Amino acid sequence: INKAVDRNRIRRKMKEAFRLNKHSLCEFLKNKNCKIAMMIIYLSKKEIAFEEIKKNLILLLKKIQSDIIADI
């Protein structure tokens, strides 16, 4: 994405979507006595609406939880 304004808007959307949904992952990790390091990389060439980012982030957090359960 060429313009810094667009990159910053996407970063703000991703951070807000994570902030709104991180509680479920944090509680899960606390109950399992686990810690993780995580990085999310935006790979799309176009800007996506906040609701789409939020929906995909929720799916990602659920996948992380299921992967942790599978490893235990």
mmCIF file as Biopython writes it, N, C-alpha, C and O atoms, coordinates in Angstrom:
data_model
#
loop_
_atom_site.group_PDB
_atom_site.id
_atom_site.type_symbol
_atom_site.label_atom_id
_atom_site.label_alt_id
_atom_site.label_comp_id
_atom_site.label_asym_id
_atom_site.label_entity_id
_atom_site.label_seq_id
_atom_site.pdbx_PDB_ins_code
_atom_site.Cartn_x
_atom_site.Cartn_y
_atom_site.Cartn_z
_atom_site.occupancy
_atom_site.B_iso_or_equiv
_atom_site.auth_seq_id
_atom_site.auth_asym_id
_atom_site.pdbx_PDB_model_num
ATOM 1   N N  . ILE A ? 1  ? 0.862   -1.167  0.000  1.0 0.0 1  A 1 
ATOM 2   C CA . ILE A ? 1  ? 0.000   0.000   0.000  1.0 0.0 1  A 1 
ATOM 3   C C  . ILE A ? 1  ? 0.908   1.230   0.000  1.0 0.0 1  A 1 
ATOM 4   O O  . ILE A ? 1  ? 1.747   1.395   0.885  1.0 0.0 1  A 1 
ATOM 5   N N  . ASN A ? 2  ? 0.731   2.069   -0.982 1.0 0.0 2  A 1 
ATOM 6   C CA . ASN A ? 2  ? 1.678   3.142   -1.236 1.0 0.0 2  A 1 
ATOM 7   C C  . ASN A ? 2  ? 1.626   4.287   -0.232 1.0 0.0 2  A 1 
ATOM 8   O O  . ASN A ? 2  ? 2.677   4.737   0.226  1.0 0.0 2  A 1 
ATOM 9   N N  . LYS A ? 3  ? 0.464   4.764   0.117  1.0 0.0 3  A 1 
ATOM 10  C CA . LYS A ? 3  ? 0.363   5.959   0.940  1.0 0.0 3  A 1 
ATOM 11  C C  . LYS A ? 3  ? 0.410   5.632   2.428  1.0 0.0 3  A 1 
ATOM 12  O O  . LYS A ? 3  ? -0.235  4.693   2.892  1.0 0.0 3  A 1 
ATOM 13  N N  . ALA A ? 4  ? 1.176   6.414   3.156  1.0 0.0 4  A 1 
ATOM 14  C CA . ALA A ? 4  ? 1.303   6.213   4.602  1.0 0.0 4  A 1 
ATOM 15  C C  . ALA A ? 4  ? -0.038  6.401   5.298  1.0 0.0 4  A 1 
ATOM 16  O O  . ALA A ? 4  ? -0.329  5.714   6.278  1.0 0.0 4  A 1 
ATOM 17  N N  . VAL A ? 5  ? -0.843  7.310   4.809  1.0 0.0 5  A 1 
ATOM 18  C CA . VAL A ? 5  ? -2.161  7.551   5.397  1.0 0.0 5  A 1 
ATOM 19  C C  . VAL A ? 5  ? -2.998  6.272   5.350  1.0 0.0 5  A 1 
ATOM 20  O O  . VAL A ? 5  ? -3.667  5.930   6.325  1.0 0.0 5  A 1 
ATOM 21  N N  . ASP A ? 6  ? -2.961  5.575   4.231  1.0 0.0 6  A 1 
ATOM 22  C CA . ASP A ? 6  ? -3.718  4.335   4.082  1.0 0.0 6  A 1 
ATOM 23  C C  . ASP A ? 6  ? -3.147  3.232   4.971  1.0 0.0 6  A 1 
ATOM 24  O O  . ASP A ? 6  ? -3.902  2.485   5.594  1.0 0.0 6  A 1 
ATOM 25  N N  . ARG A ? 7  ? -1.822  3.128   5.032  1.0 0.0 7  A 1 
ATOM 26  C CA . ARG A ? 7  ? -1.197  2.123   5.905  1.0 0.0 7  A 1 
ATOM 27  C C  . ARG A ? 7  ? -1.551  2.374   7.363  1.0 0.0 7  A 1 
ATOM 28  O O  . ARG A ? 7  ? -1.841  1.434   8.103  1.0 0.0 7  A 1 
ATOM 29  N N  . ASN A ? 8  ? -1.529  3.629   7.776  1.0 0.0 8  A 1 
ATOM 30  C CA . ASN A ? 8  ? -1.865  3.962   9.157  1.0 0.0 8  A 1 
ATOM 31  C C  . ASN A ? 8  ? -3.322  3.667   9.478  1.0 0.0 8  A 1 
ATOM 32  O O  . ASN A ? 8  ? -3.630  3.204   10.576 1.0 0.0 8  A 1 
ATOM 33  N N  . ARG A ? 9  ? -4.224  3.929   8.535  1.0 0.0 9  A 1 
ATOM 34  C CA . ARG A ? 9  ? -5.638  3.641   8.744  1.0 0.0 9  A 1 
ATOM 35  C C  . ARG A ? 9  ? -5.846  2.130   8.918  1.0 0.0 9  A 1 
ATOM 36  O O  . ARG A ? 9  ? -6.600  1.701   9.791  1.0 0.0 9  A 1 
ATOM 37  N N  . ILE A ? 10 ? -5.184  1.343   8.096  1.0 0.0 10 A 1 
ATOM 38  C CA . ILE A ? 10 ? -5.295  -0.117  8.206  1.0 0.0 10 A 1 
ATOM 39  C C  . ILE A ? 10 ? -4.741  -0.582  9.542  1.0 0.0 10 A 1 
ATOM 40  O O  . ILE A ? 10 ? -5.342  -1.431  10.201 1.0 0.0 10 A 1 
ATOM 41  N N  . ARG A ? 11 ? -3.602  -0.034  9.949  1.0 0.0 11 A 1 
ATOM 42  C CA . ARG A ? 11 ? -3.007  -0.421  11.229 1.0 0.0 11 A 1 
ATOM 43  C C  . ARG A ? 11 ? -3.943  -0.074  12.386 1.0 0.0 11 A 1 
ATOM 44  O O  . ARG A ? 11 ? -4.093  -0.863  13.319 1.0 0.0 11 A 1 
ATOM 45  N N  . ARG A ? 12 ? -4.571  1.098   12.331 1.0 0.0 12 A 1 
ATOM 46  C CA . ARG A ? 12 ? -5.510  1.479   13.383 1.0 0.0 12 A 1 
ATOM 47  C C  . ARG A ? 12 ? -6.708  0.544   13.427 1.0 0.0 12 A 1 
ATOM 48  O O  . ARG A ? 12 ? -7.163  0.173   14.509 1.0 0.0 12 A 1 
ATOM 49  N N  . LYS A ? 13 ? -7.225  0.158   12.265 1.0 0.0 13 A 1 
ATOM 50  C CA . LYS A ? 13 ? -8.355  -0.773  12.206 1.0 0.0 13 A 1 
ATOM 51  C C  . LYS A ? 13 ? -7.975  -2.127  12.817 1.0 0.0 13 A 1 
ATOM 52  O O  . LYS A ? 13 ? -8.751  -2.714  13.571 1.0 0.0 13 A 1 
ATOM 53  N N  . MET A ? 14 ? -6.781  -2.614  12.484 1.0 0.0 14 A 1 
ATOM 54  C CA . MET A ? 14 ? -6.343  -3.908  13.001 1.0 0.0 14 A 1 
ATOM 55  C C  . MET A ? 14 ? -6.147  -3.853  14.518 1.0 0.0 14 A 1 
ATOM 56  O O  . MET A ? 14 ? -6.539  -4.777  15.232 1.0 0.0 14 A 1 
ATOM 57  N N  . LYS A ? 15 ? -5.542  -2.772  15.005 1.0 0.0 15 A 1 
ATOM 58  C CA . LYS A ? 15 ? -5.322  -2.639  16.442 1.0 0.0 15 A 1 
ATOM 59  C C  . LYS A ? 15 ? -6.647  -2.551  17.196 1.0 0.0 15 A 1 
ATOM 60  O O  . LYS A ? 15 ? -6.784  -3.143  18.267 1.0 0.0 15 A 1 
ATOM 61  N N  . GLU A ? 16 ? -7.615  -1.829  16.658 1.0 0.0 16 A 1 
ATOM 62  C CA . GLU A ? 16 ? -8.913  -1.699  17.303 1.0 0.0 16 A 1 
ATOM 63  C C  . GLU A ? 16 ? -9.667  -3.026  17.294 1.0 0.0 16 A 1 
ATOM 64  O O  . GLU A ? 16 ? -10.282 -3.394  18.295 1.0 0.0 16 A 1 
ATOM 65  N N  . ALA A ? 17 ? -9.624  -3.739  16.185 1.0 0.0 17 A 1 
ATOM 66  C CA . ALA A ? 17 ? -10.283 -5.044  16.119 1.0 0.0 17 A 1 
ATOM 67  C C  . ALA A ? 17 ? -9.672  -5.997  17.136 1.0 0.0 17 A 1 
ATOM 68  O O  . ALA A ? 17 ? -10.397 -6.756  17.778 1.0 0.0 17 A 1 
ATOM 69  N N  . PHE A ? 18 ? -8.360  -5.972  17.296 1.0 0.0 18 A 1 
ATOM 70  C CA . PHE A ? 18 ? -7.707  -6.833  18.284 1.0 0.0 18 A 1 
ATOM 71  C C  . PHE A ? 18 ? -8.075  -6.398  19.698 1.0 0.0 18 A 1 
ATOM 72  O O  . PHE A ? 18 ? -8.357  -7.240  20.551 1.0 0.0 18 A 1 
ATOM 73  N N  . ARG A ? 19 ? -8.075  -5.094  19.953 1.0 0.0 19 A 1 
ATOM 74  C CA . ARG A ? 19 ? -8.399  -4.584  21.283 1.0 0.0 19 A 1 
ATOM 75  C C  . ARG A ? 19 ? -9.805  -5.012  21.708 1.0 0.0 19 A 1 
ATOM 76  O O  . ARG A ? 19 ? -10.027 -5.348  22.872 1.0 0.0 19 A 1 
ATOM 77  N N  . LEU A ? 20 ? -10.747 -5.001  20.775 1.0 0.0 20 A 1 
ATOM 78  C CA . LEU A ? 20 ? -12.124 -5.355  21.089 1.0 0.0 20 A 1 
ATOM 79  C C  . LEU A ? 20 ? -12.317 -6.852  21.320 1.0 0.0 20 A 1 
ATOM 80  O O  . LEU A ? 20 ? -13.283 -7.253  21.970 1.0 0.0 20 A 1 
ATOM 81  N N  . ASN A ? 21 ? -11.421 -7.677  20.800 1.0 0.0 21 A 1 
ATOM 82  C CA . ASN A ? 21 ? -11.627 -9.128  20.850 1.0 0.0 21 A 1 
ATOM 83  C C  . ASN A ? 21 ? -10.547 -9.891  21.598 1.0 0.0 21 A 1 
ATOM 84  O O  . ASN A ? 21 ? -10.617 -11.118 21.672 1.0 0.0 21 A 1 
ATOM 85  N N  . LYS A ? 22 ? -9.564  -9.224  22.148 1.0 0.0 22 A 1 
ATOM 86  C CA . LYS A ? 22 ? -8.459  -9.912  22.803 1.0 0.0 22 A 1 
ATOM 87  C C  . LYS A ? 22 ? -8.842  -10.546 24.134 1.0 0.0 22 A 1 
ATOM 88  O O  . LYS A ? 22 ? -8.149  -11.444 24.612 1.0 0.0 22 A 1 
ATOM 89  N N  . HIS A ? 23 ? -9.939  -10.089 24.741 1.0 0.0 23 A 1 
ATOM 90  C CA . HIS A ? 23 ? -10.315 -10.601 26.058 1.0 0.0 23 A 1 
ATOM 91  C C  . HIS A ? 23 ? -10.538 -12.101 26.061 1.0 0.0 23 A 1 
ATOM 92  O O  . HIS A ? 23 ? -10.173 -12.774 27.025 1.0 0.0 23 A 1 
ATOM 93  N N  . SER A ? 24 ? -11.129 -12.641 25.002 1.0 0.0 24 A 1 
ATOM 94  C CA . SER A ? 24 ? -11.376 -14.085 24.962 1.0 0.0 24 A 1 
ATOM 95  C C  . SER A ? 24 ? -10.059 -14.860 24.906 1.0 0.0 24 A 1 
ATOM 96  O O  . SER A ? 24 ? -9.910  -15.880 25.579 1.0 0.0 24 A 1 
ATOM 97  N N  . LEU A ? 25 ? -9.115  -14.386 24.114 1.0 0.0 25 A 1 
ATOM 98  C CA . LEU A ? 25 ? -7.811  -15.047 24.024 1.0 0.0 25 A 1 
ATOM 99  C C  . LEU A ? 25 ? -7.041  -14.903 25.333 1.0 0.0 25 A 1 
ATOM 100 O O  . LEU A ? 25 ? -6.418  -15.860 25.793 1.0 0.0 25 A 1 
ATOM 101 N N  . CYS A ? 26 ? -7.078  -13.730 25.927 1.0 0.0 26 A 1 
ATOM 102 C CA . CYS A ? 26 ? -6.357  -13.508 27.191 1.0 0.0 26 A 1 
ATOM 103 C C  . CYS A ? 26 ? -6.897  -14.404 28.301 1.0 0.0 26 A 1 
ATOM 104 O O  . CYS A ? 26 ? -6.122  -14.988 29.059 1.0 0.0 26 A 1 
ATOM 105 N N  . GLU A ? 27 ? -8.211  -14.514 28.402 1.0 0.0 27 A 1 
ATOM 106 C CA . GLU A ? 27 ? -8.806  -15.393 29.414 1.0 0.0 27 A 1 
ATOM 107 C C  . GLU A ? 27 ? -8.437  -16.849 29.156 1.0 0.0 27 A 1 
ATOM 108 O O  . GLU A ? 27 ? -8.120  -17.587 30.089 1.0 0.0 27 A 1 
ATOM 109 N N  . PHE A ? 28 ? -8.477  -17.258 27.901 1.0 0.0 28 A 1 
ATOM 110 C CA . PHE A ? 28 ? -8.124  -18.620 27.534 1.0 0.0 28 A 1 
ATOM 111 C C  . PHE A ? 28 ? -6.682  -18.926 27.929 1.0 0.0 28 A 1 
ATOM 112 O O  . PHE A ? 28 ? -6.404  -19.968 28.523 1.0 0.0 28 A 1 
ATOM 113 N N  . LEU A ? 29 ? -5.772  -18.018 27.601 1.0 0.0 29 A 1 
ATOM 114 C CA . LEU A ? 29 ? -4.358  -18.221 27.922 1.0 0.0 29 A 1 
ATOM 115 C C  . LEU A ? 29 ? -4.131  -18.234 29.433 1.0 0.0 29 A 1 
ATOM 116 O O  . LEU A ? 29 ? -3.313  -19.006 29.932 1.0 0.0 29 A 1 
ATOM 117 N N  . LYS A ? 30 ? -4.840  -17.396 30.146 1.0 0.0 30 A 1 
ATOM 118 C CA . LYS A ? 30 ? -4.701  -17.356 31.596 1.0 0.0 30 A 1 
ATOM 119 C C  . LYS A ? 30 ? -5.172  -18.680 32.212 1.0 0.0 30 A 1 
ATOM 120 O O  . LYS A ? 30 ? -4.534  -19.204 33.124 1.0 0.0 30 A 1 
ATOM 121 N N  . ASN A ? 31 ? -6.278  -19.211 31.715 1.0 0.0 31 A 1 
ATOM 122 C CA . ASN A ? 31 ? -6.798  -20.482 32.232 1.0 0.0 31 A 1 
ATOM 123 C C  . ASN A ? 31 ? -5.865  -21.650 31.911 1.0 0.0 31 A 1 
ATOM 124 O O  . ASN A ? 31 ? -5.749  -22.585 32.703 1.0 0.0 31 A 1 
ATOM 125 N N  . LYS A ? 32 ? -5.206  -21.602 30.764 1.0 0.0 32 A 1 
ATOM 126 C CA . LYS A ? 32 ? -4.285  -22.666 30.359 1.0 0.0 32 A 1 
ATOM 127 C C  . LYS A ? 32 ? -2.869  -22.425 30.867 1.0 0.0 32 A 1 
ATOM 128 O O  . LYS A ? 32 ? -1.981  -23.251 30.658 1.0 0.0 32 A 1 
ATOM 129 N N  . ASN A ? 33 ? -2.658  -21.282 31.540 1.0 0.0 33 A 1 
ATOM 130 C CA . ASN A ? 33 ? -1.345  -20.906 32.057 1.0 0.0 33 A 1 
ATOM 131 C C  . ASN A ? 33 ? -0.305  -20.890 30.932 1.0 0.0 33 A 1 
ATOM 132 O O  . ASN A ? 33 ? 0.787   -21.442 31.068 1.0 0.0 33 A 1 
ATOM 133 N N  . CYS A ? 34 ? -0.667  -20.248 29.826 1.0 0.0 34 A 1 
ATOM 134 C CA . CYS A ? 34 ? 0.202   -20.156 28.650 1.0 0.0 34 A 1 
ATOM 135 C C  . CYS A ? 34 ? 0.488   -18.694 28.335 1.0 0.0 34 A 1 
ATOM 136 O O  . CYS A ? 34 ? -0.249  -17.794 28.740 1.0 0.0 34 A 1 
ATOM 137 N N  . LYS A ? 35 ? 1.566   -18.483 27.608 1.0 0.0 35 A 1 
ATOM 138 C CA . LYS A ? 35 ? 1.889   -17.174 27.065 1.0 0.0 35 A 1 
ATOM 139 C C  . LYS A ? 35 ? 2.268   -17.367 25.602 1.0 0.0 35 A 1 
ATOM 140 O O  . LYS A ? 35 ? 2.867   -18.376 25.229 1.0 0.0 35 A 1 
ATOM 141 N N  . ILE A ? 36 ? 1.912   -16.389 24.785 1.0 0.0 36 A 1 
ATOM 142 C CA . ILE A ? 36 ? 2.270   -16.456 23.375 1.0 0.0 36 A 1 
ATOM 143 C C  . ILE A ? 36 ? 2.814   -15.104 22.926 1.0 0.0 36 A 1 
ATOM 144 O O  . ILE A ? 36 ? 2.509   -14.067 23.515 1.0 0.0 36 A 1 
ATOM 145 N N  . ALA A ? 37 ? 3.613   -15.139 21.885 1.0 0.0 37 A 1 
ATOM 146 C CA . ALA A ? 37 ? 4.036   -13.941 21.167 1.0 0.0 37 A 1 
ATOM 147 C C  . ALA A ? 37 ? 3.372   -14.018 19.797 1.0 0.0 37 A 1 
ATOM 148 O O  . ALA A ? 37 ? 3.374   -15.069 19.155 1.0 0.0 37 A 1 
ATOM 149 N N  . MET A ? 38 ? 2.815   -12.918 19.363 1.0 0.0 38 A 1 
ATOM 150 C CA . MET A ? 38 ? 2.004   -12.968 18.156 1.0 0.0 38 A 1 
ATOM 151 C C  . MET A ? 38 ? 2.233   -11.707 17.333 1.0 0.0 38 A 1 
ATOM 152 O O  . MET A ? 38 ? 2.390   -10.613 17.876 1.0 0.0 38 A 1 
ATOM 153 N N  . MET A ? 39 ? 2.248   -11.878 16.018 1.0 0.0 39 A 1 
ATOM 154 C CA . MET A ? 39 ? 2.343   -10.754 15.098 1.0 0.0 39 A 1 
ATOM 155 C C  . MET A ? 39 ? 1.341   -10.997 13.977 1.0 0.0 39 A 1 
ATOM 156 O O  . MET A ? 39 ? 1.235   -12.108 13.458 1.0 0.0 39 A 1 
ATOM 157 N N  . ILE A ? 40 ? 0.617   -9.966  13.614 1.0 0.0 40 A 1 
ATOM 158 C CA . ILE A ? 40 ? -0.367  -10.058 12.544 1.0 0.0 40 A 1 
ATOM 159 C C  . ILE A ? 40 ? 0.133   -9.207  11.382 1.0 0.0 40 A 1 
ATOM 160 O O  . ILE A ? 40 ? 0.463   -8.034  11.558 1.0 0.0 40 A 1 
ATOM 161 N N  . ILE A ? 41 ? 0.186   -9.798  10.207 1.0 0.0 41 A 1 
ATOM 162 C CA . ILE A ? 41 ? 0.682   -9.106  9.019  1.0 0.0 41 A 1 
ATOM 163 C C  . ILE A ? 41 ? -0.461  -8.950  8.021  1.0 0.0 41 A 1 
ATOM 164 O O  . ILE A ? 41 ? -1.145  -9.918  7.688  1.0 0.0 41 A 1 
ATOM 165 N N  . TYR A ? 42 ? -0.656  -7.745  7.557  1.0 0.0 42 A 1 
ATOM 166 C CA . TYR A ? 42 ? -1.689  -7.430  6.576  1.0 0.0 42 A 1 
ATOM 167 C C  . TYR A ? 42 ? -1.107  -7.649  5.188  1.0 0.0 42 A 1 
ATOM 168 O O  . TYR A ? 42 ? -0.151  -6.972  4.811  1.0 0.0 42 A 1 
ATOM 169 N N  . LEU A ? 43 ? -1.661  -8.578  4.424  1.0 0.0 43 A 1 
ATOM 170 C CA . LEU A ? 43 ? -1.093  -8.936  3.128  1.0 0.0 43 A 1 
ATOM 171 C C  . LEU A ? 43 ? -1.900  -8.470  1.924  1.0 0.0 43 A 1 
ATOM 172 O O  . LEU A ? 43 ? -1.416  -8.558  0.795  1.0 0.0 43 A 1 
ATOM 173 N N  . SER A ? 44 ? -3.096  -7.984  2.129  1.0 0.0 44 A 1 
ATOM 174 C CA . SER A ? 44 ? -3.936  -7.573  1.013  1.0 0.0 44 A 1 
ATOM 175 C C  . SER A ? 44 ? -3.383  -6.327  0.334  1.0 0.0 44 A 1 
ATOM 176 O O  . SER A ? 44 ? -2.753  -5.492  0.983  1.0 0.0 44 A 1 
ATOM 177 N N  . LYS A ? 45 ? -3.611  -6.200  -0.943 1.0 0.0 45 A 1 
ATOM 178 C CA . LYS A ? 45 ? -3.182  -5.021  -1.701 1.0 0.0 45 A 1 
ATOM 179 C C  . LYS A ? 45 ? -4.187  -3.883  -1.594 1.0 0.0 45 A 1 
ATOM 180 O O  . LYS A ? 45 ? -3.882  -2.747  -1.958 1.0 0.0 45 A 1 
ATOM 181 N N  . LYS A ? 46 ? -5.389  -4.184  -1.096 1.0 0.0 46 A 1 
ATOM 182 C CA . LYS A ? 46 ? -6.421  -3.148  -0.988 1.0 0.0 46 A 1 
ATOM 183 C C  . LYS A ? 46 ? -6.875  -3.029  0.462  1.0 0.0 46 A 1 
ATOM 184 O O  . LYS A ? 46 ? -6.654  -3.923  1.279  1.0 0.0 46 A 1 
ATOM 185 N N  . GLU A ? 47 ? -7.504  -1.919  0.754  1.0 0.0 47 A 1 
ATOM 186 C CA . GLU A ? 47 ? -8.005  -1.688  2.097  1.0 0.0 47 A 1 
ATOM 187 C C  . GLU A ? 47 ? -9.325  -2.434  2.289  1.0 0.0 47 A 1 
ATOM 188 O O  . GLU A ? 47 ? -10.191 -2.427  1.413  1.0 0.0 47 A 1 
ATOM 189 N N  . ILE A ? 48 ? -9.461  -3.069  3.436  1.0 0.0 48 A 1 
ATOM 190 C CA . ILE A ? 48 ? -10.646 -3.853  3.747  1.0 0.0 48 A 1 
ATOM 191 C C  . ILE A ? 48 ? -11.434 -3.126  4.824  1.0 0.0 48 A 1 
ATOM 192 O O  . ILE A ? 48 ? -10.851 -2.445  5.668  1.0 0.0 48 A 1 
ATOM 193 N N  . ALA A ? 49 ? -12.744 -3.265  4.802  1.0 0.0 49 A 1 
ATOM 194 C CA . ALA A ? 49 ? -13.614 -2.618  5.785  1.0 0.0 49 A 1 
ATOM 195 C C  . ALA A ? 49 ? -13.341 -3.163  7.187  1.0 0.0 49 A 1 
ATOM 196 O O  . ALA A ? 49 ? -12.896 -4.300  7.348  1.0 0.0 49 A 1 
ATOM 197 N N  . PHE A ? 50 ? -13.611 -2.348  8.185  1.0 0.0 50 A 1 
ATOM 198 C CA . PHE A ? 50 ? -13.355 -2.724  9.567  1.0 0.0 50 A 1 
ATOM 199 C C  . PHE A ? 50 ? -14.093 -4.005  9.954  1.0 0.0 50 A 1 
ATOM 200 O O  . PHE A ? 50 ? -13.519 -4.865  10.621 1.0 0.0 50 A 1 
ATOM 201 N N  . GLU A ? 51 ? -15.335 -4.141  9.555  1.0 0.0 51 A 1 
ATOM 202 C CA . GLU A ? 51 ? -16.121 -5.330  9.917  1.0 0.0 51 A 1 
ATOM 203 C C  . GLU A ? 51 ? -15.492 -6.601  9.360  1.0 0.0 51 A 1 
ATOM 204 O O  . GLU A ? 51 ? -15.512 -7.639  10.021 1.0 0.0 51 A 1 
ATOM 205 N N  . GLU A ? 52 ? -14.940 -6.535  8.164  1.0 0.0 52 A 1 
ATOM 206 C CA . GLU A ? 52 ? -14.266 -7.696  7.559  1.0 0.0 52 A 1 
ATOM 207 C C  . GLU A ? 52 ? -12.985 -8.029  8.337  1.0 0.0 52 A 1 
ATOM 208 O O  . GLU A ? 52 ? -12.694 -9.196  8.597  1.0 0.0 52 A 1 
ATOM 209 N N  . ILE A ? 53 ? -12.234 -7.001  8.700  1.0 0.0 53 A 1 
ATOM 210 C CA . ILE A ? 53 ? -11.022 -7.218  9.501  1.0 0.0 53 A 1 
ATOM 211 C C  . ILE A ? 53 ? -11.394 -7.850  10.841 1.0 0.0 53 A 1 
ATOM 212 O O  . ILE A ? 53 ? -10.747 -8.796  11.290 1.0 0.0 53 A 1 
ATOM 213 N N  . LYS A ? 54 ? -12.434 -7.321  11.471 1.0 0.0 54 A 1 
ATOM 214 C CA . LYS A ? 54 ? -12.877 -7.828  12.770 1.0 0.0 54 A 1 
ATOM 215 C C  . LYS A ? 54 ? -13.311 -9.298  12.673 1.0 0.0 54 A 1 
ATOM 216 O O  . LYS A ? 54 ? -12.956 -10.112 13.525 1.0 0.0 54 A 1 
ATOM 217 N N  . LYS A ? 55 ? -14.078 -9.626  11.631 1.0 0.0 55 A 1 
ATOM 218 C CA . LYS A ? 55 ? -14.548 -10.995 11.441 1.0 0.0 55 A 1 
ATOM 219 C C  . LYS A ? 55 ? -13.368 -11.952 11.253 1.0 0.0 55 A 1 
ATOM 220 O O  . LYS A ? 55 ? -13.338 -13.025 11.857 1.0 0.0 55 A 1 
ATOM 221 N N  . ASN A ? 56 ? -12.405 -11.572 10.427 1.0 0.0 56 A 1 
ATOM 222 C CA . ASN A ? 56 ? -11.247 -12.423 10.177 1.0 0.0 56 A 1 
ATOM 223 C C  . ASN A ? 56 ? -10.355 -12.547 11.406 1.0 0.0 56 A 1 
ATOM 224 O O  . ASN A ? 56 ? -9.768  -13.604 11.642 1.0 0.0 56 A 1 
ATOM 225 N N  . LEU A ? 57 ? -10.248 -11.486 12.183 1.0 0.0 57 A 1 
ATOM 226 C CA . LEU A ? 57 ? -9.443  -11.537 13.397 1.0 0.0 57 A 1 
ATOM 227 C C  . LEU A ? 57 ? -10.070 -12.472 14.426 1.0 0.0 57 A 1 
ATOM 228 O O  . LEU A ? 57 ? -9.356  -13.209 15.106 1.0 0.0 57 A 1 
ATOM 229 N N  . ILE A ? 58 ? -11.386 -12.450 14.547 1.0 0.0 58 A 1 
ATOM 230 C CA . ILE A ? 58 ? -12.074 -13.368 15.461 1.0 0.0 58 A 1 
ATOM 231 C C  . ILE A ? 58 ? -11.807 -14.813 15.052 1.0 0.0 58 A 1 
ATOM 232 O O  . ILE A ? 58 ? -11.551 -15.664 15.904 1.0 0.0 58 A 1 
ATOM 233 N N  . LEU A ? 59 ? -11.867 -15.092 13.746 1.0 0.0 59 A 1 
ATOM 234 C CA . LEU A ? 59 ? -11.565 -16.444 13.263 1.0 0.0 59 A 1 
ATOM 235 C C  . LEU A ? 59 ? -10.120 -16.826 13.590 1.0 0.0 59 A 1 
ATOM 236 O O  . LEU A ? 59 ? -9.849  -17.959 13.988 1.0 0.0 59 A 1 
ATOM 237 N N  . LEU A ? 60 ? -9.207  -15.887 13.424 1.0 0.0 60 A 1 
ATOM 238 C CA . LEU A ? 60 ? -7.808  -16.138 13.734 1.0 0.0 60 A 1 
ATOM 239 C C  . LEU A ? 60 ? -7.615  -16.449 15.215 1.0 0.0 60 A 1 
ATOM 240 O O  . LEU A ? 60 ? -6.886  -17.380 15.557 1.0 0.0 60 A 1 
ATOM 241 N N  . LEU A ? 61 ? -8.251  -15.688 16.093 1.0 0.0 61 A 1 
ATOM 242 C CA . LEU A ? 61 ? -8.114  -15.928 17.534 1.0 0.0 61 A 1 
ATOM 243 C C  . LEU A ? 61 ? -8.690  -17.289 17.931 1.0 0.0 61 A 1 
ATOM 244 O O  . LEU A ? 61 ? -8.134  -17.974 18.789 1.0 0.0 61 A 1 
ATOM 245 N N  . LYS A ? 62 ? -9.795  -17.675 17.309 1.0 0.0 62 A 1 
ATOM 246 C CA . LYS A ? 62 ? -10.367 -18.999 17.580 1.0 0.0 62 A 1 
ATOM 247 C C  . LYS A ? 62 ? -9.433  -20.104 17.092 1.0 0.0 62 A 1 
ATOM 248 O O  . LYS A ? 62 ? -9.292  -21.135 17.750 1.0 0.0 62 A 1 
ATOM 249 N N  . LYS A ? 63 ? -8.797  -19.892 15.940 1.0 0.0 63 A 1 
ATOM 250 C CA . LYS A ? 63 ? -7.852  -20.883 15.415 1.0 0.0 63 A 1 
ATOM 251 C C  . LYS A ? 63 ? -6.643  -21.010 16.338 1.0 0.0 63 A 1 
ATOM 252 O O  . LYS A ? 63 ? -6.156  -22.116 16.575 1.0 0.0 63 A 1 
ATOM 253 N N  . ILE A ? 64 ? -6.165  -19.904 16.850 1.0 0.0 64 A 1 
ATOM 254 C CA . ILE A ? 64 ? -5.043  -19.943 17.792 1.0 0.0 64 A 1 
ATOM 255 C C  . ILE A ? 64 ? -5.420  -20.762 19.015 1.0 0.0 64 A 1 
ATOM 256 O O  . ILE A ? 64 ? -4.633  -21.585 19.482 1.0 0.0 64 A 1 
ATOM 257 N N  . GLN A ? 65 ? -6.630  -20.537 19.537 1.0 0.0 65 A 1 
ATOM 258 C CA . GLN A ? 65 ? -7.084  -21.295 20.708 1.0 0.0 65 A 1 
ATOM 259 C C  . GLN A ? 65 ? -7.173  -22.787 20.408 1.0 0.0 65 A 1 
ATOM 260 O O  . GLN A ? 65 ? -6.749  -23.610 21.220 1.0 0.0 65 A 1 
ATOM 261 N N  . SER A ? 66 ? -7.720  -23.140 19.249 1.0 0.0 66 A 1 
ATOM 262 C CA . SER A ? 66 ? -7.847  -24.563 18.914 1.0 0.0 66 A 1 
ATOM 263 C C  . SER A ? 66 ? -6.459  -25.197 18.700 1.0 0.0 66 A 1 
ATOM 264 O O  . SER A ? 66 ? -6.262  -26.360 19.049 1.0 0.0 66 A 1 
ATOM 265 N N  . ASP A ? 67 ? -5.511  -24.460 18.141 1.0 0.0 67 A 1 
ATOM 266 C CA . ASP A ? 67 ? -4.150  -24.971 17.969 1.0 0.0 67 A 1 
ATOM 267 C C  . ASP A ? 67 ? -3.473  -25.199 19.314 1.0 0.0 67 A 1 
ATOM 268 O O  . ASP A ? 67 ? -2.741  -26.174 19.483 1.0 0.0 67 A 1 
ATOM 269 N N  . ILE A ? 68 ? -3.708  -24.320 20.258 1.0 0.0 68 A 1 
ATOM 270 C CA . ILE A ? 68 ? -3.126  -24.482 21.594 1.0 0.0 68 A 1 
ATOM 271 C C  . ILE A ? 68 ? -3.723  -25.710 22.273 1.0 0.0 68 A 1 
ATOM 272 O O  . ILE A ? 68 ? -3.000  -26.476 22.911 1.0 0.0 68 A 1 
ATOM 273 N N  . ILE A ? 69 ? -5.021  -25.903 22.145 1.0 0.0 69 A 1 
ATOM 274 C CA . ILE A ? 69 ? -5.666  -27.082 22.727 1.0 0.0 69 A 1 
ATOM 275 C C  . ILE A ? 69 ? -5.104  -28.350 22.109 1.0 0.0 69 A 1 
ATOM 276 O O  . ILE A ? 69 ? -4.877  -29.336 22.811 1.0 0.0 69 A 1 
ATOM 277 N N  . ALA A ? 70 ? -4.874  -28.336 20.790 1.0 0.0 70 A 1 
ATOM 278 C CA . ALA A ? 70 ? -4.346  -29.511 20.109 1.0 0.0 70 A 1 
ATOM 279 C C  . ALA A ? 70 ? -2.918  -29.830 20.570 1.0 0.0 70 A 1 
ATOM 280 O O  . ALA A ? 70 ? -2.530  -30.999 20.595 1.0 0.0 70 A 1 
ATOM 281 N N  . ASP A ? 71 ? -2.134  -28.814 20.934 1.0 0.0 71 A 1 
ATOM 282 C CA . ASP A ? 71 ? -0.761  -29.029 21.364 1.0 0.0 71 A 1 
ATOM 283 C C  . ASP A ? 71 ? -0.659  -29.515 22.803 1.0 0.0 71 A 1 
ATOM 284 O O  . ASP A ? 71 ? 0.343   -30.114 23.194 1.0 0.0 71 A 1 
ATOM 285 N N  . ILE A ? 72 ? -1.686  -29.258 23.577 1.0 0.0 72 A 1 
ATOM 286 C CA . ILE A ? 72 ? -1.614  -29.645 25.009 1.0 0.0 72 A 1 
ATOM 287 C C  . ILE A ? 72 ? -1.946  -31.077 25.212 1.0 0.0 72 A 1 
ATOM 288 O O  . ILE A ? 72 ? -1.933  -31.559 26.345 1.0 0.0 72 A 1 
#
